[in-house]
Amino acid sequence: MIAPGKRRSFQRRVLAWYSAHGRDLPWRKTRDPYAILVSEILSHQTQISRVVPVYEALLKRYPTAEAMALAPVEAVKAITDPLGYKIRGRWLHGAAVQVADRFGGVMPQTLPELRQLPGIGRYTAGAVMSFAHQRDAPILDTNVARLLRRYFGVVATPRARTSELWSLAGAVIPKGKGYLINQALMDIGAMICRANGPRCDACPLRRSCDFRRKAAQGLRRPLR
């Protein structure tokens, strides 16, 4: 459990940082769940700077799930494959086909339905719920997990750690602000709390971060 005071301080500092430093990304200018799904699948294990032009090209060619569903899968992959991780084009096409066939062209609006689509796990479903449908759904990508693990000093076994991190990801969401804090956590994890060379001096959470405190005291090597 997080002490209420620490949670409020965490939320306040994270949201203030995001208001001043959040990234300007094209998918943050839409609430279209299809566009957000495209952005999340394209961003998987890929630098954001490489994702933006592919995202824009894909949506220009296939502006709706129904439009993508009508296209050959190889045409979709021709746009997405240059990013690497080539299964993502097949996932996107398969998801579009299911949206068109099973949901009448309307993206599902519940976590269980979203997770029935190809390539959609707990994180991606939560991202669509949070960023498109404005729900207070937790997300846990690599960057968010690293930030929470370091800040709260989570050192459990991998399986227990994953469960604890998902709980933390939900617990730190202020009511009605899931969109904002999830975007903020992703940005701080990617830009500040990096896997290599974390920019601790620029971090809004540095004063109460377990990782920074123990590293400064020489109690352990920095956590990855």
Secondary structure, 3 states (H helix, E strand, C coil): CCCHHHHHHHHHHHHHHHHHHCCCCHHHHCCCHHHHHHHHHHHCCCCHHHHHHHHHHHHHHCCCHHHHHHCCHHHHHHHHHHHCCCHHHHHHHHHHHHHHHHCCCCCCCCHHHHCCCCCCCHHHHHHHHHHCCCCCCCCCCHHHHHHHHHHHCCCCCHHHHHHHHHHHHHHCCCCCCHHHHHHHHHHHHHHCCCCCCCCHHHCCCHHHCHHHHHHHHCCCCCCC
